[in-house]
Amino acid sequence: MRLGEDSLTLVFATDEVVIAGRGLHALYLHLADQKVQRVHEQGERYRELSEAPVFIEKIERLPRPLV
């Protein structure tokens, strides 16, 4: 995993999953402790309405090149 300012990247053998949002450090810690069952995006539309400490704006799956 790589944690950026507004993104969290999960690296798998065939794909990278980029999660964009706010408060992602808390999600990072829960993922590291394997305490997360699922993550779903809430969408940009609800960004200003949400008062939750963690907000997932977008989840993007990027295929990794096969070597």
Secondary structure as GFF3:
##gff-version 3
##sequence-region A 1 67
A	DSSP	beta_strand	2	3	.	.	.	ID=ss1
A	DSSP	beta_strand	7	11	.	.	.	ID=ss2
A	DSSP	beta_strand	15	22	.	.	.	ID=ss3
A	DSSP	alpha_helix	24	32	.	.	.	ID=ss4
A	DSSP	three_ten_helix	44	46	.	.	.	ID=ss5
A	DSSP	beta_strand	55	63	.	.	.	ID=ss6
###
